[in-house]
Amino acid sequence: MPMQKWFSDIPRLEFAEPLWFLLLPVLAFVFWLYLWREGTGRHAALVFPGEERLREQGFEASVFLHRLPFFLRAAVLLLSVFAMAQPSVVQRKTVAETRGIDLLLVLDVSRSMHQKDFNGESRLEAVKGVGKRFVLSRSADRIGLVVFSGKGYTPCPLTLDHLTLGTVIDNISSEVIQEEGTAIGTAILIAVNRLRTSESRQKAIILLTDGENNAGDIDPLTAAGFALRDGIRIYTIAATAQDARLSDRSADSFFSAGAALSGSPAEDVLSAIARLTDGRSFRVGDKAGLAETFDDIDRLEKSSLRSPVSQRKFVLFDKLLLSALCLFVLELVMTSTRLIRIP
């Protein structure tokens, strides 16, 4: 497909009146006949008595200059035929227009996220590394960041400046919020309020936490109800010490929540949030599982692409005719001055 697109974008030549090319064989025959007669000496000529003296004084033209008027005349006729065929250069270009998705990463930065049970790395550090890679891979999307523990705040609103967002992700830690606890409902509501004014047709939240909602003034499912009302899909990721992942590959719905495994009440709540908003729920236990989960979400949340075709046409009639006229004038000047024939 990329090779086919490359060929379709190559400029091509079109002719509005191609029947004029029927004159080309006639011109070719006339040129051949002229050269043949000149080569056999079968052309009318008068002998000039002082010819040898003129040659000695340097008035004889070289072979190239001798043939130049013929080549100029031939070029004039050929350009005229091409001009009458009315050629145009047509350039078709497929322009991919991307409609990005507005995404908010909602990350738990509570104390428990510092447990080093993700292959010797803390859960927070693993999330920061994988999340930054995810952000930098989605150049067409506006992405923002919400962090929370007992409270939540937005260190980076929706932006296309993914390098800056990557730097913000690198610098997040549990010290940015002093309140203890895990306010999942509050974090979801903050993210929903950030996305509410978005004009994007696709809006999503990626919520990662390792704990149970035990702080804040709003229940997580109530906050998820606001997300549902605004058409915001929520993907939930439960970071646990077990290497298991919630994933429902249901054929009935491409975006469907993962089937809840028998686990903690916190995981059941995360699964319910995803199911309510037509998202998916995952459980990860190591960095590899976390990376795979973000890859799954990356495949699920694709930007809408449109490929309109633009066409530009450059008419060459006037340019060819002007070129023929210039060559004709040049021939007249040359044959009337330096290349004048005697007789």
N, C-alpha and C positions, 0 to 999 in steps of 0.2 A: 504493500500500500504506500509507504513513503516513496519508493521508486516511481510508482505510478503518479503520485502527486507532483514529484519533481519534473517528470516529463510533461505533465499538463500545464506547468507554469512556464515552460520554455516559449518565448515569443515565436509566432509563426507568421508567414507571409500569405496574404489573401489577395486575389485579383477579382475586381468587379467586372472587367471585360476581357476575359482570357482569350477570346477569339482573335484578338489582334496578334497573338503569337503565331498564327498561321502565316504571317509575313516573314517569319524568321527563316524558313527553308528557302524562300525566294531570295532574301538578302544573302544567304549563304552561297547560293548558286551564282549570284551577281558578283560577289566578292571573289569567288573562285575563278570565274571567267575573266575578271579583270586581271588577277594575278597571273593567270595562265597566258593571256595575250601579251602582258608585259614581259613575262619570262621568255617567250618565244620570239620576241621582237616584232610581233604583228600589230604594231600600232603606228599611226601616222606620225611622221616627224620630218622636220626640215633640218638640213645640215647647215650649221653656222660656221662660216669660214674661220673665225677667230677662236674656235672652241678650245684648241690646244693651248693658246696663249692664256685664256681665262683659267684653264685648269692649273697652269703653271703659277698663276698669280693667287691661287688659293680660293677661287670662286666655286670649286666643285664641292657639293654637299656630301657628307658622309652617308653611309648606307642607312643609318638610323634616321638622319634628317631627310634623306630621300624618301623613305617610307612614311615619315611622320604625317604628312597630309592625308594619306590613305587611311592610316589608323584613326586619325581624328574624325574623318568623314564616316568611317565605319562605326565609331563610338557614338557619333551624333545620331545615326540612323537607329542603332540598337537602343539607345536611351529613349528615343522618340517612341519606338514600339512599346517598350516597357511602360512609358508614361501613359500611352493610350490604353494600356491594359488596366490602368488605375489600381496600382498595388497599394496595399495597406499592411502595416505591421500591427498585428493584434496580440496583445499581451493579456492573458487571463491569469488572475492570481487569486488563490483561495486564501482567505484571511480567517484564521481561527479566532473567534471571539469567545473569551472565557468569562462566564458569569461565576464569580467566586462564591464560596460559602463563608458565612460568618461563624467562627468557632471560638468557644471559650474553654480554656483549660482550667478546671477547678481542682486545685491540689490541696490535699490535707498536709499541713506542716506541723502537726502536733508532735509532742515529745516521742510518742511511740513510733513515729516514722524514722527515728534515728536507730532503730534496732538493725543490727548488721546481720540479717538473715537472708539477704539476696546475694548469695555466692560471696560472702565476706564483705559485701558492700551494704550500706544502709539503704533502707527502702527509699528515702528521700533522694539520695544521690543517684540511685538507679533511675528513679522517675525523672530527675532533672536531665540526665544524659539522654534517655530515650525520648523524652518530651521535646528536648531541643532539636534532636534529629528530625522528629516529626514536623515541627514548626518550619524548619529550613527546607523541607521537601515540598511544601505547599505554597509556592510562590504566588498563586492566583487568589489565595484566600486571605481575608482579614481574620487575624487571630489575636485573642487577648488572654489575659491571665487573671484568675481570681485565686487567692490563697486563703486558707481558713484554719482555725483551730477552735478556740472558744468563741471567737468572732471571725468575721471575714472582711477582706478589703481587696481592692483592685490595684495591684502594682503596675499593671499595663493594660490600658483599654484596647479595644479592637484596632489593629494596625496592620499595614502592609510592610512596615519596617521590621522584617523578621530578624535581622541581625541585632537590632536593639532589644527585641523581645528575647532573643537567645541570651543576651547579656543579663537581662533581668532574671531569667530562669536560673542562670548560673549563680546568681547572688542570693537567691531566696534561702531562708533558713527558718527554724522554729522561733528564733529570737524576734522576728518581725512582729509577732503578735504575743502579747503578754498573758492574755486570758487562757486558762487551761480549759480543756474539753474538746469536743468535736461537734461543731454546729453545722451539720450537713444541710438542714433545712434553710438556715440563714445563707449559706454559701450558694445554694441553688437559686434562692430568691435574688441575691445580688447579681448572679449571672443572667437571670431572666430579665431583670430590669435593664441590664446593659444591652441585651439583645432586642428588647422590646421596640426600640426606635429604629432598628436596622431595616433597611429596604430590601435586603437579600431575600430571595425566595427560599433559600436553604439555610437553616440555622440549627446549630447543634451545640451541646455541652458535653464535654468529656470530664466526668467526675471520678477522681481517684481518692480513695480513703482506706485506712486500715482499721477503722474503729466504728463504734456505734454512736448514733446521734444522742448526745447527752448534754447539749447546751443549746442556747438560742431560744427564740420565742416562737418559732414556727416549725411545725412538723414536716419532715422531708416529703411525705406524700402530698401534703397540702401545697407545698412549694412546687412539686412536680405537676400538680393540677394547673397552676398558673403557666407553667411551661407548655403543657398540652394546649391550653387555650390560645397561646401565641404561636403555635405550630413549631415549637422547639423540641427537637429530639434529644434525649439524654442517653449517653453511654456511660455505664457505671463500671468501675474496676475496683474489685476488692483485693487489696494487697494483703496476703496472708502468708504464713510460713509453710503452707501446703502447696504442692505443685499440682494444682487442679484448676481447671478453667471452666466457667459457665459459658456454654455456647449452644444455641439452638439453631441448627441448619434447616429450619422448617422450609419446605418447598412452597407453603401457602403464602408466605410474605417474606420478601427479601430483607426488609428491616423488621426483625422481630426480636423480642426480648429472649434472653437465654432462659432455658428451663431451670428452675431453682433446684439446686442439689440440697440434700439435707445438710444444713450447716447452721451457723449462728444466726440469731435474729437479725443482726446487722446485715448479713448477706441476703437474707430474705427481703429486707427492706430495699436494698439496692436493686435486687431483681424486680421487685414490684415497681420501683421508680422507672426502670428501663421499659418494663412491659407497658406501663401506663402511657408513656410518651412515644411508644413504637420504636424504642431503641434496642440496645442489647446489653446484657450483663455478663461480665467476665470475672473470673477469679484467677489471680496469678500468684505464684510462689517464688519466682526467681526472675532474674533480669532477662533471660531468654524468653520466658513466657510473657513478660511485660512488653518486650520488643515485638513479639508475634501478635500480641493484642493490638498494639498501635498500628501494625501493618494491616490487620484485619479492618480496623476502623478506617484507615486510609483508603482501602479498597472500597469500603461501603459508602463513604462520603466523598463522592466524586463531583467535581464542578460540572455544570452544564456547559456544553460546547456547541457553538453554532459555527458553520463554515460558509459564510456568504462568498459568492464568486464575483469579483470585480473585473471588468474588462475595459482596457484602454486601447484605442485605435489611433494609429498615426498614419495619415494619408501622405503618400510619397509622390503624387502626381506633379504638384508644382515644383518640388525639389528636383525631380528627374528632368522635367521640361526646362527648368532654368539651367541645369547642368549641360543639357544638350545645346542650348542657346550659347552658353559660354564657350563650349568647345567649337561650335560653328564659327563664332567670331574669331576665336584663336586661329582657326584654320585660314580664314580669310586674311588675317593680319600676316601670318607666316608666309602664305603663298603670294602675298603682294609685296613682301619685303625680302627677308633673308632667303626664302625658298622659292623665289620667283623663277618660273620655268622659262628657258630660252630655247626655242620660241615658245 
